[in-house]
Amino acid sequence: MRVGGLIVLTMTLAGALAGLAGAGEVLGLNHALPAAFSSGYGFDAIGVALLAKSHPIGIVPAAFLWGGLRNGAGLMQVHSGVSIDLVYIIQALVIACLAADQIVRWLYRLKPRGFIYVKL
C-alpha cells in the first residue's frame, strides 16, 4: 500500500464531499453564504474526540456532554446572567485535564499506560 497516496486520496475525497455540502447549502437553501455558516463544529469535534479518547463508544456520551454544555450556555446566560464564555473556560479545563496525563508523561519521558510491550 502506498500510504502517501492513500492520504492524498482520502483528503481529496473529504474536501470534495465538504465542497458538495457547502454548495448544496449555498445554491439550494439560502442562495447565499450566511455569516454563521460554520460555527466551530470542527473544533467541537476535536474536543469531543479528546474527551472520548478516540474510542467509538465513548464518542456518544462525550458528544452529549459537549453538546449539553454548548446548548445550555445561552439559557444559562439568560436565566442567571453568567457569560457564555464560562462554558468555553470549562471546556478548556476539561481538555487541559485530559491532556495533563500525556504532557507529564512526555516531560518525564515515562512509558504510556495501557500498552503491552513485547520484545521480539
C-alpha positions in Angstrom: 0.0 0.0 0.0 1.1 3.5 -0.8 0.4 5.4 2.4 1.1 8.8 1.0 -1.2 8.2 -2.0 -4.0 7.0 0.3 -3.7 10.1 2.5 -3.9 12.3 -0.5 -6.9 10.4 -1.9 -8.7 10.5 1.4 -8.1 14.2 1.9 -9.3 14.9 -1.7 -12.5 12.9 -1.2 -13.2 14.6 2.1 -12.6 18.0 0.6 -14.9 17.1 -2.3 -17.7 16.0 0.0 -17.4 19.1 2.1 -17.5 21.2 -1.0 -20.6 19.4 -2.2 -22.3 20.0 1.2 -21.4 23.7 1.1 -22.5 24.1 -2.5 -25.9 22.5 -1.6 -26.3 24.9 1.2 -25.4 28.0 -0.8 -27.2 27.1 -4.1 -30.2 25.3 -2.8 -31.3 26.5 0.6 -30.2 30.1 1.3 -28.8 31.3 -2.1 -26.1 33.0 0.0 -23.4 32.1 2.5 -24.6 33.1 5.9 -22.1 34.6 8.4 -22.5 31.8 10.9 -22.3 29.0 8.3 -19.7 27.1 10.2 -19.9 27.9 13.9 -16.8 25.9 15.0 -18.1 22.4 14.6 -14.6 21.2 13.7 -13.2 22.5 17.0 -16.0 20.9 18.9 -15.4 17.6 17.2 -11.7 17.8 18.3 -12.8 18.4 21.9 -15.3 15.5 21.8 -12.7 13.1 20.3 -10.2 14.1 23.0 -12.8 13.7 25.7 -13.7 10.2 24.4 -10.0 9.4 23.8 -11.0 8.5 20.3 -13.0 5.4 21.4 -16.1 4.8 19.2 -18.4 4.1 22.1 -17.1 6.9 24.2 -17.9 9.4 21.5 -21.7 9.3 22.3 -21.6 10.3 26.0 -18.8 12.8 25.2 -20.9 14.4 22.4 -23.9 14.6 24.7 -21.8 16.3 27.4 -20.2 18.7 25.0 -23.5 19.5 23.3 -25.2 20.0 26.6 -22.6 22.5 27.7 -22.8 24.3 24.4 -26.6 24.3 24.2 -27.1 25.2 27.8 -24.7 28.2 27.6 -27.3 30.5 26.1 -30.0 29.5 28.6 -27.5 29.9 31.4 -26.8 33.5 30.3 -30.5 34.4 30.1 -31.5 33.0 33.4 -28.5 33.6 35.6 -26.7 36.4 33.8 -23.4 34.4 33.6 -21.4 35.0 30.5 -21.3 32.3 27.7 -17.5 32.4 28.0 -17.7 30.4 31.2 -18.7 27.4 29.1 -15.6 27.9 26.9 -13.4 28.0 30.1 -15.0 24.8 31.4 -14.4 23.1 28.0 -10.8 24.3 28.0 -10.3 23.0 31.6 -11.7 19.6 30.6 -9.3 19.4 27.7 -6.3 20.6 29.8 -7.1 17.9 32.5 -7.3 15.2 29.8 -4.1 16.3 28.2 -2.2 16.7 31.5 -1.5 13.0 31.8 0.2 12.9 28.4 2.0 16.1 28.9 3.5 14.9 32.2 4.5 11.6 30.6 6.2 13.4 27.8 8.0 15.8 30.1 9.4 13.0 32.3 9.9 10.5 29.4 7.6 7.9 31.0 6.1 5.0 29.1 2.4 5.3 28.2 0.0 3.4 30.3 -2.2 0.6 28.9 0.1 -0.7 26.3 1.8 -4.1 26.4 5.4 -4.0 25.2 6.6 -7.2 23.7 10.3 -7.7 22.7 10.7 -9.7 19.5 
